[in-house]
């Protein structure tokens, strides 16, 4: 999956066509970088809990649309919604807020449903 795939889905969320959104495409790499940074710690926790190799080095702030999506694929939905919200935040803050809520819910669902839980015995009160 590439960052361009993330951008394409974000446009779909917005109901936009790529040929009509040159300004969005120009802003998207930096905004994807912001979203990747925001979800990076959660991705690291997911990878550690599931025995998946962590990404080497730090995430770059500006991502090329043609480079690979640097987080685990399970965070793609969260980043798509986050990007969609950031693209329209000034023009439509109410819709952006809904996108941000969907992004957070998706990221939390990944951690809740795809991260093994630790079970500890309950000690009786003495």
Backbone as CSV, one residue per row, in Angstrom:
resi,resn,N_x,N_y,N_z,CA_x,CA_y,CA_z,C_x,C_y,C_z
1,UNK,0.842,-1.163,0.000,0.000,0.000,0.000,0.894,1.234,0.000
2,UNK,0.500,2.215,-0.798,1.280,3.447,-0.869,0.505,4.593,-0.219
3,UNK,1.194,5.687,-0.005,0.541,6.881,0.511,-0.502,7.403,-0.479
4,UNK,-0.294,7.168,-1.770,-1.284,7.573,-2.768,-2.597,6.817,-2.568
5,UNK,-2.506,5.544,-2.155,-3.723,4.785,-1.845,-4.474,5.433,-0.679
6,UNK,-3.734,5.858,0.329,-4.332,6.539,1.484,-5.026,7.814,1.018
7,UNK,-4.343,8.577,0.188,-4.890,9.835,-0.347,-6.154,9.571,-1.166
8,UNK,-6.139,8.535,-1.985,-7.310,8.213,-2.821,-8.527,7.876,-1.968
9,UNK,-8.320,7.103,-0.914,-9.438,6.765,-0.031,-9.933,8.021,0.691
10,UNK,-9.024,8.877,1.121,-9.431,10.126,1.780,-10.288,10.965,0.837
11,UNK,-9.912,11.026,-0.439,-10.729,11.752,-1.408,-12.115,11.130,-1.536
12,UNK,-12.179,9.818,-1.501,-13.475,9.129,-1.567,-14.346,9.482,-0.362
13,UNK,-13.729,9.549,0.808,-14.454,9.945,2.011,-15.052,11.340,1.821
14,UNK,-14.304,12.201,1.142,-14.749,13.574,0.908,-15.690,13.697,-0.292
15,UNK,-15.819,12.616,-1.064,-16.648,12.675,-2.266,-16.017,13.492,-3.371
16,UNK,-14.706,13.526,-3.408,-13.970,14.329,-4.393,-13.300,13.436,-5.428
17,UNK,-13.003,14.014,-6.590,-12.259,13.342,-7.653,-10.849,13.918,-7.695
18,UNK,-9.874,13.077,-7.941,-8.468,13.501,-7.920,-8.201,14.655,-8.891
19,UNK,-8.806,14.619,-10.070,-8.529,15.665,-11.063,-9.055,17.041,-10.642
20,UNK,-9.944,17.079,-9.659,-10.500,18.346,-9.190,-9.790,18.889,-7.951
21,UNK,-8.745,18.216,-7.496,-8.180,18.528,-6.178,-6.669,18.718,-6.197
22,UNK,-6.167,19.542,-7.079,-4.720,19.761,-7.135,-4.185,20.315,-5.817
23,UNK,-4.961,21.192,-5.180,-4.498,21.753,-3.904,-4.442,20.695,-2.816
24,UNK,-5.387,19.762,-2.810,-5.356,18.671,-1.837,-4.128,17.797,-2.067
25,UNK,-3.848,17.496,-3.325,-2.704,16.630,-3.631,-1.392,17.288,-3.214
26,UNK,-1.332,18.591,-3.341,-0.128,19.319,-2.935,0.061,19.274,-1.420
27,UNK,-1.026,19.362,-0.662,-0.956,19.370,0.794,-0.874,17.979,1.404
28,UNK,-1.343,16.980,0.676,-1.471,15.623,1.229,-0.175,15.026,1.783
29,UNK,0.970,15.135,1.095,2.166,14.491,1.662,2.521,14.975,3.064
30,UNK,2.472,16.271,3.277,2.795,16.799,4.615,1.757,16.359,5.635
31,UNK,0.479,16.352,5.239,-0.575,15.960,6.170,-0.523,14.472,6.489
32,UNK,-0.157,13.649,5.509,0.039,12.223,5.786,1.173,12.060,6.785
33,UNK,2.221,12.849,6.617,3.335,12.812,7.564,2.892,13.151,8.976
34,UNK,1.999,14.128,9.112,1.464,14.491,10.426,0.688,13.319,11.018
35,UNK,-0.185,12.718,10.203,-0.994,11.592,10.685,-0.125,10.397,11.062
36,UNK,0.894,10.133,10.263,1.810,9.023,10.554,2.516,9.271,11.886
37,UNK,2.922,10.495,12.118,3.562,10.841,13.382,2.587,10.659,14.546
38,UNK,1.334,11.095,14.351,0.337,10.981,15.418,0.040,9.527,15.783
39,UNK,0.010,8.645,14.790,-0.324,7.244,15.052,0.914,6.351,15.177
40,UNK,2.093,6.924,15.107,3.328,6.153,15.169,3.513,5.364,16.454
41,UNK,3.215,5.972,17.597,3.370,5.274,18.886,2.394,4.112,18.999
42,UNK,1.179,4.301,18.506,0.205,3.208,18.541,0.642,2.072,17.622
43,UNK,1.195,2.437,16.479,1.703,1.414,15.553,2.845,0.642,16.198
44,UNK,3.715,1.351,16.898,4.823,0.696,17.588,4.307,-0.272,18.657
45,UNK,3.285,0.150,19.404,2.698,-0.730,20.423,2.053,-1.953,19.779
46,UNK,1.362,-1.745,18.671,0.734,-2.856,17.941,1.794,-3.843,17.461
47,UNK,2.855,-3.323,16.849,3.914,-4.185,16.320,4.596,-4.963,17.441
48,UNK,4.885,-4.301,18.536,5.543,-4.961,19.661,4.667,-6.071,20.227
49,UNK,3.392,-5.780,20.430,2.470,-6.761,21.005,2.243,-7.958,20.099
50,UNK,2.350,-7.745,18.792,2.080,-8.818,17.834,3.343,-9.434,17.244
51,UNK,4.494,-9.053,17.762,5.742,-9.641,17.299,6.114,-9.272,15.875
52,UNK,5.672,-8.100,15.437,5.994,-7.615,14.096,7.172,-6.665,14.215
53,UNK,8.095,-6.755,13.294,9.284,-5.914,13.348,8.899,-4.440,13.272
54,UNK,9.466,-3.643,14.170,9.231,-2.203,14.144,9.954,-1.576,12.969
55,UNK,9.438,-0.432,12.522,10.051,0.310,11.432,11.370,0.887,11.929
56,UNK,12.416,0.763,11.137,13.713,1.316,11.523,13.715,2.827,11.341
57,UNK,14.332,3.511,12.276,14.489,4.955,12.158,13.220,5.707,12.480
58,UNK,13.291,7.010,12.303,12.135,7.851,12.598,11.329,8.086,11.331
59,UNK,10.077,8.379,11.517,9.208,8.686,10.390,9.579,10.072,9.870
60,UNK,9.533,10.239,8.566,9.783,11.561,8.013,8.508,12.377,8.094
61,UNK,8.656,13.668,8.249,7.493,14.535,8.389,6.719,14.608,7.079
62,UNK,7.403,14.741,5.965,6.737,14.823,4.672,6.917,13.493,3.955
63,UNK,5.796,12.863,3.632,5.814,11.580,2.938,5.521,11.815,1.458
64,UNK,6.208,11.112,0.599,5.884,11.140,-0.827,4.618,10.325,-1.031
65,UNK,3.758,10.770,-1.929,2.551,9.994,-2.209,2.888,8.655,-2.843
66,UNK,4.032,8.556,-3.493,4.394,7.313,-4.168,5.210,6.357,-3.307
67,UNK,5.527,6.759,-2.077,6.275,5.854,-1.197,5.310,4.936,-0.449
68,UNK,5.859,3.885,0.110,5.043,2.926,0.856,4.489,3.574,2.117
69,UNK,3.279,3.182,2.473,2.669,3.627,3.722,3.483,3.033,4.864
70,UNK,4.039,3.875,5.756,5.008,3.376,6.732,4.433,2.670,7.956
71,UNK,3.148,2.835,8.233,2.561,2.176,9.396,2.018,0.809,9.008
72,UNK,1.635,0.032,9.986,0.968,-1.241,9.727,-0.327,-0.955,8.977
73,UNK,-0.683,-1.852,8.067,-1.877,-1.639,7.253,-3.138,-1.447,8.081
74,UNK,-3.181,-2.020,9.272,-4.389,-1.901,10.097,-4.645,-0.457,10.540
75,UNK,-3.671,0.437,10.416,-3.867,1.845,10.754,-4.222,2.697,9.535
76,UNK,-4.360,2.072,8.374,-4.655,2.816,7.150,-6.000,3.541,7.235
77,UNK,-7.011,2.883,7.778,-8.335,3.520,7.871,-8.259,4.770,8.743
78,UNK,-7.584,4.665,9.870,-7.446,5.823,10.759,-6.746,6.976,10.047
79,UNK,-5.685,6.679,9.324,-4.942,7.729,8.631,-5.776,8.316,7.493
80,UNK,-6.551,7.495,6.793,-7.424,8.003,5.722,-8.421,9.028,6.272
81,UNK,-9.079,8.677,7.365,-10.045,9.606,7.966,-9.352,10.845,8.521
82,UNK,-8.196,10.651,9.128,-7.452,11.799,9.670,-7.065,12.751,8.538
83,UNK,-6.571,12.185,7.433,-6.191,13.005,6.282,-7.407,13.731,5.719
84,UNK,-8.514,13.024,5.555,-9.726,13.661,5.026,-10.125,14.849,5.892
85,UNK,-10.101,14.661,7.198,-10.447,15.749,8.103,-9.503,16.935,7.995
86,UNK,-8.214,16.654,7.923,-7.238,17.743,7.831,-7.370,18.501,6.513
87,UNK,-7.731,17.808,5.432,-7.865,18.470,4.132,-9.008,19.481,4.110
88,UNK,-10.075,19.234,4.874,-11.244,20.123,4.826,-11.483,20.878,6.135
89,UNK,-10.529,20.842,7.037,-10.725,21.417,8.365,-11.141,22.888,8.323
90,UNK,-10.569,23.671,7.434,-10.903,25.096,7.365,-12.268,25.330,6.714
91,UNK,-12.553,24.572,5.644,-13.791,24.794,4.893,-15.009,24.182,5.580
92,UNK,-14.816,23.068,6.264,-15.946,22.353,6.844,-15.534,21.736,8.186
93,UNK,-15.419,22.557,9.220,-14.921,22.054,10.507,-15.810,20.981,11.137
94,UNK,-17.124,21.033,10.903,-18.002,20.008,11.470,-17.722,18.638,10.855
95,UNK,-17.576,18.611,9.534,-17.265,17.342,8.868,-15.877,16.854,9.276
96,UNK,-14.932,17.779,9.398,-13.573,17.420,9.819,-13.599,16.782,11.206
97,UNK,-14.396,17.336,12.105,-14.510,16.776,13.454,-15.042,15.350,13.409
98,UNK,-16.027,15.102,12.544,-16.552,13.729,12.402,-15.473,12.805,11.850
99,UNK,-14.690,13.286,10.889,-13.591,12.468,10.352,-12.573,12.147,11.442
100,UNK,-12.233,13.135,12.247,-11.272,12.910,13.324,-11.805,11.888,14.329
101,UNK,-13.102,11.947,14.617,-13.712,10.974,15.530,-13.629,9.563,14.956
102,UNK,-13.911,9.431,13.658,-13.800,8.117,13.006,-12.361,7.616,13.044
103,UNK,-11.409,8.519,12.833,-9.992,8.141,12.845,-9.595,7.603,14.214
104,UNK,-9.971,8.330,15.263,-9.629,7.897,16.625,-10.285,6.571,16.964
105,UNK,-11.550,6.427,16.592,-12.260,5.175,16.881,-11.602,4.009,16.164
106,UNK,-11.180,4.225,14.934,-10.526,3.164,14.167,-9.195,2.761,14.798
107,UNK,-8.395,3.745,15.188,-7.099,3.450,15.809,-7.280,2.730,17.143
108,UNK,-8.248,3.165,17.932,-8.505,2.507,19.212,-9.008,1.083,19.012
109,UNK,-9.825,0.882,17.986,-10.341,-0.457,17.685,-9.200,-1.397,17.311
110,UNK,-8.224,-0.904,16.573,-7.061,-1.725,16.213,-6.371,-2.208,17.480
111,UNK,-6.110,-1.291,18.384,-5.408,-1.676,19.614,-6.247,-2.593,20.484
112,UNK,-7.538,-2.335,20.552,-8.418,-3.146,21.392,-8.616,-4.554,20.824
113,UNK,-8.798,-4.661,19.518,-9.153,-5.944,18.912,-7.967,-6.738,18.369
114,UNK,-6.856,-6.068,18.091,-5.754,-6.770,17.447,-4.484,-6.803,18.280
115,UNK,-4.603,-6.430,19.547,-3.454,-6.477,20.440,-3.776,-7.467,21.553
116,UNK,-2.934,-8.466,21.736,-3.203,-9.445,22.791,-3.247,-8.786,24.159
117,UNK,-4.161,-9.239,24.975,-4.273,-8.723,26.338,-3.487,-9.612,27.285
118,UNK,-3.029,-9.047,28.369,-2.371,-9.813,29.406,-3.386,-10.187,30.471
119,UNK,-3.351,-11.416,30.923,-4.273,-11.880,31.955,-3.462,-12.167,33.212
120,UNK,-3.901,-11.593,34.319,-3.252,-11.821,35.594,-4.266,-12.373,36.575
121,UNK,-3.850,-13.303,37.407,-4.800,-13.834,38.411,-5.173,-12.743,39.402
122,UNK,-6.387,-12.813,39.862,-6.868,-11.858,40.864,-6.480,-12.403,42.242
123,UNK,-5.812,-11.570,43.013,-5.421,-11.977,44.350,-6.506,-11.592,45.328
124,UNK,-6.883,-12.522,46.177,-7.910,-12.184,47.176,-7.352,-11.184,48.178
125,UNK,-8.235,-10.337,48.660,-7.836,-9.363,49.688,-7.567,-10.096,50.991
126,UNK,-6.447,-9.820,51.609,-6.104,-10.475,52.869,-6.208,-9.517,54.008
